[in-house]
């Protein structure tokens, strides 16, 4: 509550409680008796700290221009309140949830995986498409019923918080549309969660959706949600400057800023000590990474960021700093027995030095995500992607020249504003011409605030979008099935991640190309040179050489041959 509102409440309360001056001068015994009784009543501090009826009807919104309201320090502690975490959307949201849990755990909150015993439900949300938001709205309806049921039955109250991109996009609209929401926090406000939860605990809504120019959470060590997993996400940069016309991310995640290489290296080494065997470097535009934190670089030549040939940006070329290739080199040499992946990149940020770094180190996986979005140059222009169909195809050719065994994945959108049938046909032909082992395919969903929302009309009928989406999926699956069949009879290095979803007698893992591989559980030779009797069981986190025996459009099947390591496998392959 701001100072003016608090003072107004105190004035009104004073008028009700304190006698008028005329009464003070001629106080009767009755008045004196009432005043004596007041001495045992609430103090001024009770009014400052307590929650009045006027307070419960307000919404606190964090504002850089206003003072932070007083909160008793002890209320910032979680007091072992149980938090239930739900994650929607991309890998970055998973990592953000691990950051949130690290912050709350440090403030004495406890985590629960049982919704019924939760004191707090926090939802990490996505706003990239309307369907993603609809999922959250439907979930909030269910949580509202649960919250009301507890209130009716006199059970412990339930506090509901919405975090992430949807919180940033809708801001106060969230609590206005869904009154059960108590806390709203954007992607740069997670450190403020203990205070927001304290404000919201007594009925007042609390919102912080302030974006930052420098928050990277480099000083927060994420706490993994799945402690059994041998893979982990490492956030290296946040935000995006590309301003593609269809995309809401720059408005929900803010401008690009990168973590120092030193802090990333320290986190990765810690993960290695904890037994993690594979990391995925994360960022909205991960390969535009640029570390400018080292003061020793101030006198170094201010070289401009290199782009892939034929690509351009909507912003001025950035100069100085350590780039993505230098970060990957640092990590690849620091943890040679840990696999390194990265997502989500932009095709423009794949100059030759990045591709050569991927090809040089065996622990940097030969699987690249090259989000095309469309196969038509005119549509790409309306999307503000900064390249033509020809430039994209030339990049694919260069990638396969430098990294011969690369597997590619991509993103595609059909039904973007004004997309004609011939323009969509170019997308299908690009999918068929390039060939992708994995793809994320979507019908276009108009987002407010984006350039497309201001400039264009969402004029492709929904039924046409869905029909085109089915055709994209069919084209992708045909090519994926063909490409996966090429693995048959090859020996692949597979990291075992756990049991297969369909059978407890099979294990599942991924090869270097990020294709899922199913193998039978059991004993295999302890190394390549071991005798047949020298065996040990396969387990989560093991690297194993696998001969591929079958495939379809989604998975590979194989026969495990022997335990191995990254250096041994590629030294002998």
MOLINZI-V63368 format. One record per helix or strand of 2 or more residues. SS is the DSSP state (H for helix, E for strand). FROM is the first residue (numbers start at 1). LEN is the number of residues. Records with the same first field share a line. If there is no record, write none. Layout:
SS: FROM-LEN / FROM-LEN
//
This chain:
H: 3-15 / 21-5 / 29-10 / 44-6 / 53-4 / 73-4 / 91-16 / 115-3 / 130-24 / 165-6 / 173-5 / 190-11 / 249-5 / 261-13 / 286-3 / 295-3 / 324-11 / 347-3 / 352-9 / 377-7 / 389-14 / 421-14 / 451-5 / 462-24 / 566-7
E: 59-3 / 82-6 / 110-2 / 120-6 / 159-6 / 183-3 / 205-4 / 231-5 / 237-2 / 257-2 / 278-5 / 290-2 / 322-2 / 339-5 / 367-3 / 407-8 / 438-6 / 491-9 / 506-6 / 516-5 / 523-3 / 535-3 / 543-9 / 555-9
//
